[in-house]
Amino acid sequence: MIRFEQVTKCYPDGTTAVDDLSFEVTAGELVTLVGPSGCGKTTTMKMVNRLIEPTSGRIFLDGQDIAAADPVELRRRIGYVIQQVGLFPHKTVLENTATVPHLLGWKRSTARARAAELLDLVGLDPRTYGDRYPDQLSGGQRQRVGVARALAADPPVLLMDEPFGAVDPVVRDHLQSEFLKLQAAVRKTVLFVTHDIEEAVRLGDRIAVYGQGRIEQFDAPAAVLGAPATPYVAEFVGADRGLKRLSVTPIEEGDLEQPPVVHLDDPLPRDLGARWAVVLDAEDNLHGWISAEQAAEPSGPVPGPAPGGKVSVRDRARRMEAWLPVGASLKQAFATMLQHDAGWIAVIDRAERGRFLGVLTPARLHEALRRSIDADAQDIPRTEVELETVTPR
């Protein structure tokens, strides 16, 4: 969808902002451009919509050389979101969102309907926010309007220049989560500029790590963190890149342990054979857990014994709070363990209404991270990695 061929940008004072840049972004891919200030990442992005003209080389959009396109028409085909949003203060939220469709000659009713649809998609009810003005919104809400406006004419490409950099960390985290959901729904081709490696890792399908005017590494987030291509990349992503990698390493079924399992309507067992067991319902969906102590004391207080006075697992089971769906990141798993002070978390298959798959322990989490790193280094699936272990004497 976007292709750079030996693109260079030099300024009259002799500064080379971008030097012989060649890379390609496929349709529907979100690529983050990350690096320190002045490294050329924003220049790269602005050359796509010709806000900056390259000194040499060629840039292609959907197979067409953009140098032959009318700059104004080109920009109307590309969504553009910047840090300060740039909403028109004298226009309502709905009018701001409909700006590009109006410029393209859409009927007023069609443009407003499209704007309302996009506002709803970014989580702003048009009935509540459509008639408000930008100064009546929070920073995070204005940023959402900016994204909606960029998507209003359904452009194939979206350019985003540090769009979440001007909001506080809590709002930024929420906006990142919402944008990932939005991207999953609309699948635009996105160039996303950021100076924050954690944001780049979280959002990008691939990451372009910039040095001075050049891309030092262009790869998947896990590869950048697990196998930095140069000492510069290793220094930029940080010594804690192993911890950052937790956020891009998913939980897989092969990472899980299989603990003892009982069902809600089973008679209360006297011996679980372990310190605890997972409790499932009749469809093998996760319900909770029960400890060995609870199972061994049927004579204690029972909230509601089964008919006939017999105690069942249902009477003693505790609800499970520490759980995640398979495919969630190891970072989410670690955070969930800490949040619930849990020595393990349950993992379910959300696609099958919560079917229990197994549990992830801290030891298995560590193994999963090691397997992920070794798998990338050896270019093999995680399931084929053989970990070396140290056996105490």
C-alpha positions as CSV (number, residue, x, y, z in Angstrom):
1,M,0.0,0.0,0.0
2,I,2.9,2.4,0.9
3,R,6.3,2.0,-0.7
4,F,9.4,4.1,-0.3
5,E,12.2,3.6,-2.8
6,Q,15.6,5.2,-2.0
7,V,13.9,8.4,-0.6
8,T,16.2,11.2,0.7
9,K,15.2,14.6,2.1
10,C,17.9,17.3,2.4
11,Y,17.3,20.9,3.5
12,P,19.1,23.9,2.1
13,D,21.3,24.2,5.2
14,G,22.8,20.8,4.5
15,T,20.7,18.9,7.0
16,T,19.8,15.4,5.8
17,A,16.5,14.5,7.5
18,V,16.0,11.2,5.7
19,D,18.8,9.3,4.0
20,D,18.1,6.7,1.2
21,L,15.0,5.3,2.9
22,S,13.4,2.1,1.4
23,F,10.6,0.1,3.0
24,E,7.1,-1.1,2.4
25,V,3.9,-1.1,4.4
26,T,1.3,-3.7,3.3
27,A,-2.5,-3.0,3.2
28,G,-4.2,-3.1,6.6
29,E,-0.9,-3.1,8.5
30,L,-0.1,-0.7,11.4
31,V,3.5,0.3,11.3
32,T,5.0,2.4,14.2
33,L,7.9,4.8,13.4
34,V,9.8,5.2,16.6
35,G,13.0,7.0,17.5
36,P,14.4,10.1,19.3
37,S,13.5,13.7,18.3
38,G,15.0,14.8,15.1
39,C,15.6,11.3,13.7
40,G,13.4,11.8,10.6
41,K,10.3,9.8,11.5
42,T,7.8,12.7,11.2
43,T,9.5,13.8,8.0
44,T,9.0,10.3,6.6
45,M,5.3,10.5,7.4
46,K,4.7,14.0,6.0
47,M,6.3,13.0,2.7
48,V,3.5,10.5,2.3
49,N,0.9,13.2,2.0
50,R,3.3,15.7,0.4
51,L,3.4,18.1,3.3
52,I,7.1,17.7,2.7
53,E,8.5,16.9,-0.7
54,P,11.4,14.5,-1.0
55,T,14.7,15.6,-2.5
56,S,15.1,12.3,-4.3
57,G,13.6,8.9,-4.6
58,R,10.0,7.9,-5.1
59,I,7.0,7.1,-2.8
60,F,4.1,5.0,-4.0
61,L,0.6,4.8,-2.7
62,D,-1.4,1.8,-3.8
63,G,1.0,1.3,-6.7
64,Q,0.9,5.0,-7.9
65,D,3.8,7.5,-7.7
66,I,2.4,10.3,-5.5
67,A,4.6,12.8,-7.3
68,A,2.1,12.7,-10.1
69,A,-0.9,13.3,-7.9
70,D,-2.5,16.6,-7.1
71,P,-1.4,17.3,-3.5
72,V,-4.8,18.6,-2.3
73,E,-6.6,15.6,-3.8
74,L,-4.0,13.3,-2.4
75,R,-4.4,14.7,1.2
76,R,-8.2,14.2,0.9
77,R,-7.6,10.5,0.3
78,I,-5.4,10.2,3.4
79,G,-6.5,10.4,7.0
80,Y,-4.3,12.6,9.2
81,V,-4.2,12.8,13.0
82,I,-1.8,15.0,14.9
83,Q,-1.1,15.5,18.6
84,Q,-3.0,18.8,19.0
85,V,-5.9,17.4,17.0
86,G,-6.5,20.7,15.1
87,L,-10.3,20.8,15.4
88,F,-12.1,23.9,14.2
89,P,-13.2,25.7,17.4
90,H,-16.2,27.4,15.8
91,K,-17.7,24.1,14.5
92,T,-19.5,21.5,16.4
93,V,-18.1,18.0,16.9
94,L,-20.4,16.6,14.2
95,E,-19.4,19.4,11.8
96,N,-15.7,18.9,12.5
97,T,-16.1,15.1,11.8
98,A,-17.8,15.8,8.5
99,T,-15.2,18.2,7.3
100,V,-13.5,16.0,4.6
101,P,-16.8,14.5,3.2
102,H,-18.1,18.1,2.8
103,L,-14.9,19.0,0.9
104,L,-15.3,16.0,-1.3
105,G,-18.8,17.2,-2.3
106,W,-20.9,14.7,-0.3
107,K,-24.5,15.6,0.3
108,R,-24.9,17.3,3.7
109,S,-27.2,14.6,5.0
110,T,-24.8,11.8,3.9
111,A,-21.8,13.6,5.4
112,R,-23.6,14.1,8.7
113,A,-24.8,10.5,8.8
114,R,-21.2,9.3,8.2
115,A,-19.9,11.6,10.9
116,A,-22.5,10.3,13.4
117,E,-21.5,6.7,12.5
118,L,-17.8,7.4,13.1
119,L,-18.4,9.2,16.4
120,D,-20.3,6.2,17.6
121,L,-17.5,4.0,16.5
122,V,-14.9,5.9,18.5
123,G,-17.2,5.8,21.6
124,L,-18.8,9.2,21.5
125,D,-22.6,9.1,21.2
126,P,-23.5,11.6,18.5
127,R,-26.7,12.5,20.3
128,T,-24.7,13.5,23.3
129,Y,-21.6,15.0,21.8
130,G,-22.5,15.9,18.2
131,D,-23.7,19.5,19.0
132,R,-20.9,20.3,21.5
133,Y,-17.9,22.4,20.6
134,P,-14.3,21.3,21.0
135,D,-13.7,23.4,24.1
136,Q,-16.5,21.5,25.8
137,L,-14.6,18.2,25.5
138,S,-11.8,16.7,27.5
139,G,-8.4,16.1,25.8
140,G,-9.1,12.4,25.3
141,Q,-12.5,13.2,23.7
142,R,-11.0,15.7,21.3
143,Q,-8.4,13.1,20.3
144,R,-11.2,10.7,19.5
145,V,-13.0,13.3,17.4
146,G,-9.7,13.8,15.5
147,V,-9.5,10.1,14.8
148,A,-13.2,10.0,13.7
149,R,-12.6,13.0,11.4
150,A,-9.6,11.3,9.8
151,L,-11.7,8.2,9.1
152,A,-14.8,10.0,7.9
153,A,-14.2,9.7,4.1
154,D,-13.0,6.1,4.5
155,P,-9.4,6.7,3.4
156,P,-7.2,3.7,2.8
157,V,-4.3,5.2,4.6
158,L,-4.1,6.8,8.1
159,L,-1.2,9.0,9.2
160,M,-0.9,9.6,12.9
161,D,1.8,11.9,14.4
162,E,2.1,11.3,18.1
163,P,-1.7,11.5,18.5
164,F,-1.8,10.5,22.1
165,G,1.2,12.4,23.4
166,A,-0.7,15.4,24.8
167,V,-2.9,13.5,27.3
168,D,-2.2,12.1,30.7
169,P,-0.9,8.5,31.1
170,V,-4.3,7.0,32.2
171,V,-6.2,8.5,29.2
172,R,-3.3,7.6,26.9
173,D,-3.5,4.0,27.9
174,H,-7.3,4.0,27.4
175,L,-7.0,5.7,23.9
176,Q,-4.4,3.1,22.9
177,S,-6.7,0.3,23.9
178,E,-9.6,1.8,22.1
179,F,-7.6,2.5,19.0
180,L,-6.5,-1.2,18.8
181,K,-10.1,-2.2,18.9
182,L,-10.9,0.4,16.2
183,Q,-8.1,-0.8,14.0
184,A,-9.2,-4.4,14.4
185,A,-12.6,-3.3,13.0
186,V,-11.6,-1.0,10.2
187,R,-8.1,-2.4,9.2
188,K,-6.6,0.8,7.8
189,T,-3.0,1.0,6.6
190,V,-1.5,3.1,9.3
191,L,1.8,4.9,9.8
192,F,2.0,5.9,13.5
193,V,4.8,8.2,14.7
194,T,5.9,8.0,18.3
195,H,9.0,8.5,20.5
196,D,7.7,6.0,23.1
197,I,9.0,2.4,22.5
198,E,6.3,0.9,24.7
199,E,3.6,2.6,22.7
200,A,5.3,1.4,19.5
201,V,5.5,-2.2,20.8
202,R,1.9,-2.2,22.0
203,L,0.3,-0.8,18.8
204,G,2.5,-1.8,15.9
205,D,2.2,-4.9,13.7
206,R,5.8,-3.9,12.8
207,I,8.2,-1.3,14.2
208,A,10.6,0.9,12.3
209,V,13.3,1.9,14.7
210,Y,15.0,5.1,13.5
211,G,18.6,6.2,14.0
212,Q,19.6,9.5,12.4
213,G,17.6,9.6,9.2
214,R,17.8,5.8,8.7
215,I,15.8,2.8,9.8
216,E,18.1,0.7,12.0
217,Q,15.6,-2.2,12.3
218,F,12.2,-2.9,10.7
219,D,10.6,-5.9,12.2
220,A,7.8,-7.4,14.4
221,P,7.8,-6.0,18.0
222,A,8.8,-9.3,19.5
223,A,11.8,-9.5,17.2
224,V,12.9,-6.0,17.9
225,L,12.8,-6.7,21.7
226,G,14.2,-10.2,21.5
227,A,16.9,-9.8,18.9
228,P,17.9,-6.1,18.4
229,A,19.7,-5.8,15.0
230,T,22.3,-3.3,16.2
231,P,23.8,-2.0,19.4
232,Y,21.9,1.2,18.8
233,V,18.6,-0.6,18.7
234,A,19.5,-2.6,21.9
235,E,20.3,0.7,23.7
236,F,17.1,2.4,22.4
237,V,14.7,-0.3,23.4
238,G,16.4,-0.5,26.8
239,A,17.9,-3.1,29.1
240,D,14.4,-4.0,30.3
241,R,13.4,-5.2,26.8
242,G,12.7,-8.6,28.3
243,L,10.0,-7.1,30.4
244,K,8.7,-5.1,27.5
245,R,8.5,-8.3,25.5
246,L,5.9,-9.6,27.9
247,S,3.4,-7.2,26.3
248,V,3.8,-8.8,22.8
249,T,4.0,-12.4,23.9
250,P,0.6,-14.1,23.9
251,I,-0.5,-16.9,26.2
252,E,-0.6,-20.2,24.3
253,E,-2.3,-23.5,25.3
254,G,1.2,-25.1,25.5
255,D,2.1,-22.8,28.3
256,L,-0.5,-24.1,30.6
257,E,-0.6,-26.6,33.5
258,Q,-3.5,-29.0,34.1
259,P,-4.6,-28.9,37.7
260,P,-7.1,-31.1,39.4
261,V,-10.7,-30.3,38.2
262,V,-14.1,-30.9,39.9
263,H,-17.6,-29.9,38.8
264,L,-20.2,-27.8,40.5
265,D,-22.6,-30.7,41.1
266,D,-20.0,-33.3,42.2
267,P,-20.2,-34.5,45.8
268,L,-17.7,-32.7,47.9
269,P,-14.5,-34.7,47.7
270,R,-12.7,-35.5,51.0
271,D,-9.3,-35.5,49.2
272,L,-8.5,-33.3,46.2
273,G,-5.0,-34.8,45.8
274,A,-3.7,-31.2,45.7
275,R,-3.9,-28.0,47.6
276,W,-6.7,-26.7,45.4
277,A,-8.8,-27.7,42.3
278,V,-10.5,-25.7,39.6
279,V,-14.3,-25.8,39.6
280,L,-16.2,-26.1,36.3
281,D,-19.8,-26.1,35.4
282,A,-21.6,-28.9,33.5
283,E,-20.3,-27.5,30.1
284,D,-16.7,-27.4,31.4
285,N,-16.8,-23.6,31.6
286,L,-14.8,-21.9,34.3
287,H,-16.7,-21.2,37.5
288,G,-14.2,-20.9,40.4
289,W,-11.9,-22.9,42.6
290,I,-12.0,-24.9,45.9
291,S,-9.2,-25.5,48.4
292,A,-8.2,-28.7,50.0
293,E,-9.2,-27.3,53.4
294,Q,-12.7,-26.5,52.2
295,A,-13.1,-29.9,50.7
296,A,-11.9,-31.6,53.9
297,E,-14.4,-29.9,56.2
298,P,-17.9,-30.8,55.1
299,S,-19.3,-30.4,58.6
300,G,-18.6,-26.6,58.7
301,P,-21.2,-23.9,57.8
302,V,-22.7,-24.5,54.4
303,P,-24.6,-21.7,52.6
304,G,-27.0,-24.0,50.9
305,P,-26.5,-27.8,51.0
306,A,-27.8,-29.9,48.1
307,P,-31.2,-31.7,48.5
308,G,-31.0,-34.5,51.1
309,G,-28.5,-32.7,53.2
310,K,-25.5,-33.7,51.1
311,V,-22.8,-31.1,50.5
312,S,-21.7,-30.6,46.9
313,V,-18.8,-28.7,45.4
314,R,-21.2,-25.9,44.5
315,D,-21.7,-25.2,48.3
316,R,-18.0,-24.5,48.9
317,A,-16.7,-23.2,45.6
318,R,-15.3,-19.7,45.4
319,R,-15.7,-17.5,42.3
320,M,-12.6,-17.2,40.1
321,E,-11.4,-13.6,39.8
322,A,-7.9,-14.2,38.3
323,W,-8.5,-15.3,34.8
324,L,-7.7,-14.3,31.2
325,P,-8.6,-15.6,27.7
326,V,-6.0,-17.5,25.7
327,G,-4.1,-15.1,23.5
328,A,-3.9,-12.4,26.1
329,S,-0.4,-11.1,26.7
330,L,2.0,-12.4,29.3
331,K,2.1,-8.8,30.6
332,Q,-1.6,-8.9,31.3
333,A,-1.2,-12.3,33.0
334,F,1.6,-11.0,35.3
335,A,-0.5,-7.9,36.1
336,T,-3.5,-10.0,36.9
337,M,-1.5,-12.2,39.3
338,L,-0.3,-9.1,41.1
339,Q,-3.7,-7.5,41.2
340,H,-5.3,-10.5,42.8
341,D,-2.3,-11.6,44.8
342,A,-2.6,-15.0,43.0
343,G,-0.1,-17.7,42.6
344,W,-1.7,-18.7,39.2
345,I,-4.4,-17.6,36.8
346,A,-7.0,-19.6,35.0
347,V,-7.0,-19.4,31.2
348,I,-10.2,-19.8,29.1
349,D,-11.2,-20.0,25.5
350,R,-13.5,-17.0,25.2
351,A,-14.6,-18.1,21.7
352,E,-16.2,-21.2,23.3
353,R,-18.1,-19.3,26.0
354,G,-15.4,-19.7,28.6
355,R,-14.3,-23.3,28.2
356,F,-11.5,-23.9,30.7
357,L,-8.1,-24.6,29.1
358,G,-5.6,-24.7,32.1
359,V,-3.7,-22.5,34.5
360,L,-0.7,-20.3,34.0
361,T,1.8,-20.2,36.9
362,P,4.7,-17.8,37.4
363,A,7.1,-20.6,36.4
364,R,5.2,-21.3,33.3
365,L,5.0,-17.6,32.5
366,H,8.8,-17.4,32.7
367,E,9.2,-20.4,30.5
368,A,6.8,-18.9,27.9
369,L,8.9,-15.8,27.7
370,R,12.1,-17.8,27.3
371,R,10.5,-20.0,24.6
372,S,9.3,-16.9,22.7
373,I,12.8,-15.3,22.7
374,D,14.5,-18.6,21.7
375,A,11.8,-19.3,19.0
376,D,12.6,-15.9,17.3
377,A,16.3,-16.4,17.6
378,Q,16.1,-19.9,16.0
379,D,13.2,-19.0,13.7
380,I,11.1,-22.0,14.9
381,P,7.7,-22.3,16.6
382,R,7.6,-21.9,20.3
383,T,6.4,-25.5,20.7
384,E,9.7,-26.8,19.2
385,V,11.9,-24.9,21.6
386,E,13.8,-27.0,24.1
387,L,14.7,-25.0,27.2
388,E,17.8,-25.8,29.2
389,T,17.2,-26.2,32.9
390,V,19.4,-26.3,35.9
391,T,18.9,-29.3,38.2
392,P,20.0,-28.6,41.7
393,R,22.4,-31.2,43.2
